[in-house]
């Protein structure tokens, strides 16, 4: 008789929400989210949200007792240079984790809070931190360094870290499973409210569009993506904005929202306004430029993957992107593309093109299973 694998709870604690997924035997058996934390429409605080989550799990009758949850995986956005792999959290490394929260002040403090609360509420459970940055820990110096004085890296760890790593790793593995072969040269495109693209060689990333923060790279829903570094200096020096105002502008008031006043890509696709058309063209251009540069860096490409809200949800956008790479022998099956099939390229296409629904929670679950050396 096959032994049942343990229950593993996966948590994603954000500034105003906590998402949860309960896994066993390679299946998500329960999931949910507590949103609007701190607002009248949501839970009072993160403690209250987690208490409600644990109550829901108990009331589901899927488990007899919360003590059956012996392992919890936490999504943590930034691991810095200290955390380069999935880590069992203890008192010592929890302090290390707190000490690098300045690298991702909008995310890490809440990720850490989720861990701290679980240590109190479920003291018998082992808590693992799984980092968005860990997939990129193998990047070489020429890929992760900026051309700034080297001492800024040595003293302040200013470098490219990359983000969405859990998603990129998940779809990269899924691409190989779907095509039933190892893919030497792969480009993965996580295109959503936050967007990033990664170049993967022999299963290892060699470059990625996000950098020191998730602000670098592609145009996004409210983030500017790449801008001339002197622009913020110009705005500060001329007393147009201060640093805090620029932080707000670059992260929350730029991107699609800044260009056309809309942030939802579905609304941009429907709109006939000139500025929405402009936002679409600018986003398309930024995606094409990164894919093109990564094809050069990889010296070719065998497969391209699209995932996340826009990558998975917009057949038109995928079609417009891939038109730029017909010279590579990419042939798209229009019917498959508009039906959102998994493989949207023709059988005789020289480059395979795939579309996946990303599943970061499942990837976190898998990473913990691997650490525990449990096979399903």
N, C-alpha and C positions, 0 to 999 in steps of 0.2 A: 504493500500500500504506500502510495507516494505521500511523503511528509508535507504538511501544509507549511508554506512560507509565512514569516511573521507579518503582522499588520505594520505598515509603515505610513506614517502621516507626513504629508508634505505641506509646508506653509510658505506663503508669500506675503510678508507683512510690509505694507506700504504706508505712506503718510496718512491716508484716509480710508484704507481698506485692508482686510485680511482675507486672502483666498486660501482655501484648503482642499486637499484631495487625500482620500484614504485608499491605499493600495494593498492588494494581496494577490499572490499568484499571477503576477503580470497584468492585473486588471485594476482599473479604478472602480471602486465599489461604492464610493460616496464622495460628493464634492459640494462646495458651496462658497459663498462669499459674504462677508459683512462689509458694507460700504457706508460712506458718509459718516465715518467715525468722527466724533466731536461736533457734529451738526445735529439740529433738532430731529432730522429724519433718520439718524443712525444711532449707533451705540455711543455711550458717553466717552469711552476711551478704549484703548487697545486691550486692557485687562478685561473689561466687560465684553468686548467682541470675542476674545478667546474663550471666556467662560461660556458664552452662548454657543460657540462652535463645539466645545466639548460636551455641552448639554445635548446638542443636536445629534452628535455621534452616539451618545448613550441612548437617546430616545429612538434612534434608528433600529435598535435591536440587532444590528450587524455584529456588534461585539457584546459580550456579557458584562464586561467591566473595562473601564479605561486603562486598567493596569495591563491589558492585553496589548496596548500600544507601547512597545518597548523602544521604538526608534522614530525619531522625528528629523526630517530633512528641511532645512531652511534655505530659501533662495537669498543669497547675499550679493548685492550688486558689485561691490569692490573688495578685492582681496589684497590690493597693493602688491608689494614685492614679498610680503611675509607669507601670504596664503596662496600657494600655487596649485593646490589640489584640495579635494573634498576633505574636510577636517572635523574630527570629533572634538567638540568644544568642552573645555574645562575652565577652571577659574583663571589660570594663567593666560591661556590664549584668548580668553574672552576679553581680558584687559588689552591685549595686543590688538584685537579686533576693534575695540572702542577707540584706541589711539589712532587708527587710520580712518576714522569716520569723516575727518576733514576732507578726504579725497572725494567723497560722494555725500555731501551734507544733506542732500534732498532725499537720499535713499538709505544709506547705511545705518543712521541712528534708529530708524524704525525696524530695519532688519535685525539689528542687535536687540532692540526692545522685545521683539517677538521671541528671540532665544531666551532672554532673561526671564520673561513671563512663563515660558514653558518649563524652565528649570525650577520655578517655584510651584507651578500648578500641577505638573507631572514629574515630580522629582526622581521617579524610578526610571524615566525614559532617557535614552542617550540621544543627544542633540548633535546633528551634523550640519555644518555650514557648507553649502555648495555655491561656488562663486561664478558670477557672470564673466569674470576676467580670467578664470583658470585655463580655459581653452587656449588662451593666447600666451600662456607662460613660456611656451617654447619659441616665441618670436626671437629672431636674432637682433643684435644691437643695431644693425643698419636699418632694421624695420621698425624698432620701437623707439629709437632716439630721435629727438628733434635737434636741428642744427643751432642749438643754443649753447652758451658756455657749459662745458661738461660738468662743472661744479654744481650747476642747478639740478642735474640728475643725481649727483652724489649726495648733495645736502638735502634736497627737497623731494627727490624721487619723481621729478617731472619727466614724464616719458609717455609713450603711447601704451595704453593698457588694453583697449578694445572692450566692447560690451556686446550683449546679446549672445555671449559665447555658448550658453546652455542650448539656445535655440539653434545656432549654427551647427553645433556638434550633433544635435539630435537629427536634423534634416540631412546632414552629411552621411551619417550612418544609415539613415533610412533610404537614401539614394542608392547606396551600395547594396542594401538588402533588396530593394526593388529591381535593380538592374542585374542582380545576382553576379556581381563582379567587383573587384577592387577598382576604384576610380583614382587614377594618378593625378589628373588635373581637373579640379572642381571649383566652381564659383557658386557660393550660396548668397542669396539675396533676401534678407529679412526686411520687408518693406511694409511699414505701418505708420502709426503715430510717431514712433521712433524708427528710424531706418538705418540699416547698416549692411555692408557687403563684405564678404571675406573670401580671400584666395586661399585654397587648400591644396597642398602638394603632398601626395602619398599619405593622406589622412591627417596631416599637420598644417595648421594655418601658417602662412608666410607673410600675410599682410591683412589689414582690416581697416575699414573706413573711419570708425570712431577712434578717439585718441585718448588724451589725458582725462577727458570727460566724454559723456555721450553727446556733447554739443558739436564735435568735429565731424566732418564728412558730408553726407548727403543733406539736401534740403529736407526738412521734416514738417510735421504738422504745425508746431509752434517754434521749433528751433531753426536757427539760421543755417546751420551747417557751415561749410568753409566760407570765411570772409578774410579780406586782407587784414592781417594782425594790427595794422596801423589805424584802422577805422575806430576801434574802441579808444585808442590813445588820442586820436584827433578829437573825438567827442568829449573826452575828459579834459584835455588841455584847453579846449575852447569853452569849457564850462557849460556845455550843452546837456550833459548827463553826468551823474556821479557813478561810482563803481556799482553800487547796489541797483541803481536804475538800469544800468547796462546789463547786469545779470538778468534782471527781469525781462528786458527787451530781447536779448539774444536767446533766452531759453523759453520764454512764454508768450512773446508778442511778435515773433518773426515767422519764418517758414511760410506755409500756405496762408496762415492767419494774417501775417504781416503784408503779404502781397495782395491778397484779394478779399480779406475779411472773413473768409470761411476756413474752418479747420478740418472739417470732415471731407475726406476725399470723394465720398459718394455724392455729396452735394456739389463738389467741384465738377464732377463728371456730368451732372445734370444741367448745370448752369450754362447760360449762353453769354454771360457777361465777359467783356474783353479781359478783365483782370484775372478772372478764373481760368481763362484760356492761357493767359501768360503764366500763371502759377503752375498749370499742368505742363507747359513746355519747359519751364525751368527745372521742374522735378525730373521730367523725362531726361533732360540733358545731363543732369547730375548723375543719374543712375547709369546712363549710357557711358559717360566718361569713366566712371569707376570700373564698370565691367570691362571696357576696352583696355584700360590700363592694367587690369589684372590678367587679361588674356596675354598681354605683352610680358608681364612679370612671370607668368607660368610657362611662357613660350608655347601657347596653345591652350585649348580647353576641350575636355571630353564631355562634360555635363554642366548644365546651369540649373540651379534650383531656385524657385520662387516660393516664399512663405510669408506669413503674417497677413494682416488685414488687407493691404493693397496688393501684395504679391500673390496672395491666394484668391482675393476677391475680385480683381479687375482684369478680365480677359483682354479688354481693349488696351490697357496699359502694357501688359505682357507683350501683346502683338506689336505695339509701337516701339517697345524696347528692342525686340528681336529683329525687327526690320533692319536695324543698323548692323546686324551681324550675319546677314545672308551670305556675305562673301566667304564666310567660314564653312558654308555648306549646311547651315541650319535650315531645316524645312519644317514648318509648323503645320500641324493638322488643324485647320481652322475650327472644325466641328468639335474636336477634342478640347481645344483651347476654350471655346465658349461654353462647353459643358463642364468645364473645370475638372477634366480627367487628371489622373495622376501623371501620366506621360502624355505630353501634348505635342511632341515632335513625331514626324513621320518615321517609319521603320528604317528608311534609307537616309535619314538625316545624319550628317557626320558628327553633329553634336546633339546629345540627348538633352531634352528640356523637361523638367519635372516640376510639379506643383504639389506641395504638401501643406497640411495643417500642422503647425508646430505644436509640440506638447512638452513644455519645459518641466512641468510637474512630473511627467513620466520619466524624463531624462534624469531628474534629481533622484527619483525612486531607483532607477537603474544603477546610478552611481553608488548609492548606499548598498544595494544588493551586491555590487561588485566588491565593495570594501568588506562586506560581511562574508564574502565568498559563498554566497547562496546562489544556486543555479535553479532557474525555473524551467 
